Amino acid sequence: MPALRGGLLALLAAVLFGVSTPLVQRFGAGLGAFTTAALLYAGAALVGAMTRRPAAREAQLAARDLPVLAGMAAFGAVAGPVALAWGLQRTSATSASLMLTLEALFTALLAGWVHRESMDRRVRAALLLLMAGGAVLVLDQGRVGETQLWGLLAVLAATAAWGVDNTLSRALAERDPSQVVMGKALLGASAAALAALALSEPLPSARAALALVLVGGTGYGLSLRLYLLAQRAFGAGRTGSVYACAPFIGAAFAVALGDRVAGALMPLGGLLMLAGVVLHLAERHAHEHQHDALEHEHAHRHDDGHHDHVHDPMPVGEHSHRHRHAPLRHAHAHVPDAHHTHRH
């Protein structure tokens, strides 16, 4: 089941990223925001390099993918982590983790607009709940103090940047995810490091640098690889919604680490966001639909009902090559993956 597989991949990605947020606050204390971002994505680049797959198993990046990759690096590897690192030094890790739920809101809205992914009434209601929860958190931090509020607004800016990044990455979901991670991370880490040098940010200690590289490897590199595989399985909007569990994981981990800076409205904001996530995950989408003729390259299998071309000999498991789909009309439960981009 692609929805189940995609959901589990997105959930694992959420766990890795959720745990990383309070760790970034702890190990990035006293460091510049660009330095923190550079170290995080240096770790992500290492993971990307170590997990690459051969061309026979995964479609490779091409020169025409560079503009999309550069956009992902600008929004996802520079703007997003820099805003998050700056915000984490000015607000609590718990409230910042919860605010990251709004990444799902921006991703779903942009996926519907750019990729025309379907959104029924249940999905729209879930997005309204996420938005209401975010508004309550902003009010809560405004009551705690002005510094807390500015920190939380910076985290909000980070979620918007990652929403753009997630929407851009959908175009590369059929490429080798490790190659995408490595390319995005190298571009982002290089740009952030140059900015850190230009601003004369303080150098990190060896302990802090190693810790942030390790956090970046798991919470940004491996997490992004799993996120891209989830997008391939069931689309950008739904991946973003499952990934919205990450903030609750991060908030729980922050409390376990001793974070107690919270206002009276934080539980209400968290409950609204949790309700939005649960409602979105309950979606089921099935109807008769038309597949037009399509030619593309990506990793695929021959037991999924959409790949019936012939090989001699027939390969076992996933493999990648350019192939053509004949027109087809049928009905089944589906999600907006690469083969289900029809209009509604």
C-alpha positions as CSV (number, residue, x, y, z in Angstrom):
1,M,0.0,0.0,0.0
2,P,1.7,3.2,-1.1
3,A,-0.2,5.4,1.4
4,L,0.9,3.2,4.3
5,R,4.5,3.0,3.1
6,G,4.6,6.7,2.5
7,G,3.1,7.4,5.9
8,L,5.6,5.3,7.7
9,L,8.5,6.9,5.8
10,A,7.2,10.4,6.6
11,L,6.7,9.4,10.3
12,L,10.3,8.2,10.6
13,A,11.5,11.3,9.0
14,A,9.4,13.3,11.5
15,V,10.9,11.5,14.5
16,L,14.5,12.2,13.3
17,F,13.7,15.9,12.6
18,G,11.6,16.4,15.7
19,V,14.3,15.2,18.1
20,S,16.8,17.4,16.3
21,T,15.1,20.7,17.2
22,P,15.9,20.9,20.9
23,L,19.3,19.5,20.2
24,V,20.0,22.4,17.8
25,Q,19.0,24.8,20.5
26,R,21.3,23.1,23.1
27,F,24.4,22.7,20.9
28,G,23.9,25.9,18.9
29,A,23.8,28.1,22.0
30,G,26.2,31.1,21.6
31,L,26.8,30.3,17.9
32,G,25.9,32.4,14.9
33,A,22.8,31.3,12.9
34,F,24.7,30.9,9.7
35,T,27.5,28.8,11.4
36,T,24.8,26.5,12.9
37,A,23.1,26.1,9.5
38,A,26.5,25.3,7.8
39,L,27.3,22.6,10.3
40,L,23.9,21.0,10.1
41,Y,24.0,20.7,6.4
42,A,27.6,19.6,6.3
43,G,26.3,16.6,8.3
44,A,23.5,16.2,5.8
45,A,25.9,16.2,2.9
46,L,27.9,13.4,4.5
47,V,24.8,11.2,4.8
48,G,23.8,11.9,1.2
49,A,27.3,10.9,0.0
50,M,27.3,7.7,2.0
51,T,23.8,6.5,0.9
52,R,23.9,7.1,-2.9
53,R,22.6,4.3,-5.1
54,P,23.8,3.1,-8.5
55,A,22.1,4.5,-11.7
56,A,20.6,1.1,-12.4
57,R,18.5,1.4,-9.1
58,E,17.7,5.1,-9.0
59,A,17.3,7.9,-11.5
60,Q,20.2,10.3,-11.3
61,L,20.2,14.1,-11.1
62,A,20.6,15.9,-14.4
63,A,21.9,19.4,-15.3
64,R,18.3,20.6,-15.8
65,D,17.6,19.9,-12.1
66,L,20.1,22.5,-10.9
67,P,17.7,25.5,-10.7
68,V,15.3,23.4,-8.6
69,L,18.2,22.2,-6.4
70,A,19.5,25.7,-6.0
71,G,16.0,26.9,-4.9
72,M,15.8,24.0,-2.4
73,A,19.2,25.0,-1.0
74,A,18.3,28.7,-0.7
75,F,15.0,28.1,1.1
76,G,15.6,24.8,2.8
77,A,19.3,24.8,3.7
78,V,19.9,28.5,4.3
79,A,16.8,30.5,5.0
80,G,15.0,27.8,7.0
81,P,17.7,26.7,9.3
82,V,19.1,30.2,9.8
83,A,15.7,31.5,10.9
84,L,15.2,28.4,13.1
85,A,18.6,28.8,14.8
86,W,18.0,32.5,15.4
87,G,14.5,31.9,16.7
88,L,15.6,29.0,19.0
89,Q,18.0,31.4,20.8
90,R,15.0,33.7,21.6
91,T,12.1,31.4,22.5
92,S,11.5,28.0,24.2
93,A,12.3,24.8,22.4
94,T,8.8,23.5,23.2
95,S,6.9,26.3,21.7
96,A,9.3,26.4,18.7
97,S,8.8,22.7,18.1
98,L,5.0,23.1,18.1
99,M,5.2,26.1,15.8
100,L,7.0,23.9,13.2
101,T,3.7,22.1,12.7
102,L,2.8,25.0,10.4
103,E,5.3,23.7,7.9
104,A,2.5,21.2,6.9
105,L,0.1,24.1,6.3
106,F,2.5,26.0,4.0
107,T,3.4,22.7,2.2
108,A,-0.2,21.6,1.6
109,L,-1.3,25.1,0.4
110,L,1.7,25.3,-2.0
111,A,1.3,21.7,-3.2
112,G,-2.3,22.4,-4.0
113,W,-1.4,25.6,-5.9
114,V,1.8,24.5,-7.7
115,H,1.3,20.7,-8.2
116,R,-2.6,20.9,-8.1
117,E,-2.8,18.2,-5.4
118,S,-6.4,17.5,-4.4
119,M,-7.7,18.9,-1.1
120,D,-11.2,17.8,0.1
121,R,-13.2,19.3,3.0
122,R,-11.5,17.1,5.5
123,V,-8.0,18.3,4.4
124,R,-9.2,22.0,4.5
125,A,-10.6,21.5,8.0
126,A,-7.3,20.0,9.1
127,L,-5.4,23.0,7.7
128,L,-7.7,25.4,9.5
129,L,-7.0,23.6,12.8
130,L,-3.2,23.8,12.2
131,M,-3.6,27.6,11.5
132,A,-5.7,28.1,14.6
133,G,-3.1,26.2,16.7
134,G,-0.3,28.4,15.4
135,A,-2.2,31.6,16.1
136,V,-2.8,30.4,19.7
137,L,1.0,29.8,20.1
138,V,1.8,33.3,18.8
139,L,-0.6,34.8,21.4
140,D,0.8,32.6,24.1
141,Q,4.4,33.7,23.4
142,G,3.3,37.4,23.2
143,R,2.0,37.0,26.7
144,V,5.3,35.5,27.9
145,G,7.3,38.4,26.5
146,E,8.4,40.4,23.4
147,T,11.7,38.4,23.0
148,Q,9.8,35.1,23.1
149,L,7.4,36.4,20.4
150,W,10.1,37.5,18.0
151,G,11.8,34.2,18.4
152,L,8.6,32.4,17.6
153,L,7.9,34.6,14.5
154,A,11.4,33.6,13.3
155,V,10.4,30.0,13.6
156,L,7.3,30.8,11.7
157,A,9.4,32.2,8.9
158,A,11.5,29.0,8.9
159,T,8.3,26.9,8.4
160,A,7.4,29.1,5.4
161,A,10.8,28.6,3.9
162,W,10.7,24.9,4.4
163,G,7.2,24.8,2.9
164,V,8.7,26.3,-0.3
165,D,11.5,23.8,-0.1
166,N,9.1,20.9,0.2
167,T,7.1,22.1,-2.8
168,L,10.2,22.5,-4.9
169,S,11.5,19.1,-3.8
170,R,8.4,17.3,-5.2
171,A,9.9,17.9,-8.7
172,L,12.9,15.8,-7.7
173,A,11.1,13.1,-5.8
174,E,11.8,10.6,-8.6
175,R,15.5,11.2,-8.5
176,D,18.0,9.4,-6.2
177,P,17.0,11.0,-2.8
178,S,20.6,10.7,-1.5
179,Q,21.9,12.6,-4.5
180,V,19.3,15.3,-3.9
181,V,20.2,15.5,-0.2
182,M,23.9,15.7,-1.0
183,G,23.4,18.4,-3.7
184,K,21.1,20.5,-1.6
185,A,23.2,20.2,1.5
186,L,26.5,21.0,-0.2
187,L,25.0,24.2,-1.8
188,G,23.4,25.2,1.4
189,A,26.4,24.5,3.7
190,S,28.7,26.4,1.4
191,A,26.5,29.5,1.2
192,A,25.9,29.5,4.9
193,A,29.6,29.1,5.7
194,L,30.5,32.0,3.4
195,A,27.9,34.2,5.1
196,A,29.2,33.1,8.6
197,L,32.7,34.2,7.5
198,A,31.5,37.5,6.0
199,L,29.7,38.3,9.3
200,S,32.7,37.2,11.4
201,E,30.5,34.8,13.5
202,P,32.4,33.1,16.3
203,L,34.0,29.7,15.6
204,P,32.3,26.8,17.4
205,S,34.1,24.5,19.8
206,A,35.1,21.1,18.5
207,R,32.4,19.5,20.7
208,A,29.7,21.8,19.4
209,A,30.8,21.4,15.8
210,L,30.8,17.6,16.0
211,A,27.4,17.5,17.8
212,L,25.8,19.8,15.2
213,V,27.3,17.8,12.3
214,L,25.9,14.6,13.8
215,V,22.5,16.2,14.4
216,G,22.5,17.5,10.9
217,G,23.3,14.0,9.5
218,T,20.3,12.4,11.2
219,G,17.8,15.2,11.6
220,Y,18.4,16.9,8.3
221,G,20.2,14.4,6.0
222,L,18.6,11.1,6.8
223,S,15.3,12.7,7.6
224,L,15.3,14.5,4.2
225,R,16.1,11.3,2.4
226,L,13.1,9.5,4.0
227,Y,11.0,12.6,3.4
228,L,11.7,12.5,-0.4
229,L,10.9,8.8,-0.5
230,A,7.6,9.5,1.2
231,Q,6.8,12.3,-1.3
232,R,7.5,9.8,-4.1
233,A,5.0,7.4,-2.4
234,F,2.1,9.7,-1.8
235,G,2.7,13.3,-2.7
236,A,4.0,16.6,-1.2
237,G,0.9,17.7,0.7
238,R,0.2,14.4,2.5
239,T,3.9,13.9,3.3
240,G,3.9,17.3,4.9
241,S,0.8,16.4,7.0
242,V,2.3,13.2,8.4
243,Y,5.5,15.1,8.9
244,A,3.6,17.5,11.1
245,C,4.0,14.9,13.9
246,A,7.6,16.1,14.2
247,P,6.8,19.2,16.3
248,F,5.0,17.1,18.9
249,I,7.9,14.7,19.1
250,G,10.3,17.7,19.4
251,A,8.2,19.4,22.1
252,A,8.0,16.2,24.1
253,F,11.8,15.7,23.8
254,A,12.4,19.4,24.8
255,V,10.3,18.9,28.0
256,A,12.2,15.7,28.7
257,L,15.5,17.7,28.4
258,G,14.1,20.2,31.0
259,D,12.5,23.0,28.9
260,R,9.8,24.6,30.9
261,V,9.3,28.0,29.3
262,A,5.6,27.9,28.3
263,G,2.5,30.0,28.7
264,A,-1.0,28.9,29.7
265,L,-2.2,28.8,26.1
266,M,0.4,26.4,24.9
267,P,-1.6,23.2,25.6
268,L,-4.5,24.5,23.7
269,G,-2.4,25.4,20.7
270,G,-0.8,22.0,20.8
271,L,-4.2,20.2,21.0
272,L,-5.5,22.2,18.0
273,M,-2.5,21.3,15.9
274,L,-2.7,17.6,17.0
275,A,-6.4,17.5,15.9
276,G,-5.4,18.9,12.5
277,V,-2.8,16.2,12.0
278,V,-5.1,13.4,13.0
279,L,-7.9,14.7,10.8
280,H,-5.6,15.0,7.8
281,L,-4.3,11.4,8.3
282,A,-7.9,10.0,8.2
283,E,-8.3,11.0,4.6
284,R,-9.2,8.4,2.0
285,H,-9.3,9.3,-1.7
286,A,-10.7,6.9,-4.4
287,H,-12.5,7.4,-7.7
288,E,-12.3,6.4,-11.3
289,H,-9.6,8.4,-13.0
290,Q,-7.7,8.6,-16.4
291,H,-4.0,8.0,-16.9
292,D,-2.7,9.8,-20.0
293,A,0.3,8.5,-21.9
294,L,3.4,9.3,-20.0
295,E,7.1,8.8,-20.4
296,H,9.6,9.3,-17.6
297,E,12.4,7.7,-15.5
298,H,12.2,6.7,-11.9
299,A,12.7,3.8,-9.5
300,H,9.8,1.4,-9.9
301,R,8.5,-2.2,-9.5
302,H,6.3,-4.4,-11.7
303,D,3.8,-5.4,-9.1
304,D,2.2,-2.0,-8.4
305,G,-0.5,-2.0,-11.1
306,H,1.0,0.8,-13.1
307,H,4.2,-0.7,-14.6
308,D,3.4,-3.5,-17.1
309,H,6.1,-3.0,-19.6
310,V,8.2,-6.0,-20.4
311,H,11.9,-6.8,-19.8
312,D,14.0,-9.7,-20.9
313,P,14.9,-10.9,-18.4
314,M,12.4,-9.4,-15.9
315,P,14.3,-7.6,-13.1
316,V,13.5,-8.4,-9.5
317,G,12.6,-5.5,-7.1
318,E,13.1,-1.8,-7.7
319,H,15.0,-0.7,-10.8
320,S,15.3,2.5,-12.8
321,H,15.2,3.3,-16.5
322,R,13.2,5.5,-18.9
323,H,9.8,3.9,-19.7
324,R,6.4,4.7,-21.2
325,H,2.9,4.3,-19.8
326,A,0.0,3.7,-22.1
327,P,-3.3,5.5,-21.5
328,L,-5.3,3.7,-18.8
329,R,-8.6,4.3,-17.0
330,H,-9.4,2.5,-13.7
331,A,-10.6,3.1,-10.2
332,H,-8.7,2.5,-6.9
333,A,-7.6,4.3,-3.8
334,H,-4.8,6.6,-4.7
335,V,-2.7,9.5,-3.6
336,P,-1.1,12.3,-5.6
337,D,2.2,10.6,-6.5
338,A,3.9,10.8,-9.9
339,H,1.2,8.7,-11.6
340,H,-1.8,10.5,-10.1
341,T,-1.6,14.2,-11.0
342,H,-5.0,14.4,-12.6
343,R,-7.3,17.3,-11.9
344,H,-10.4,17.2,-9.8
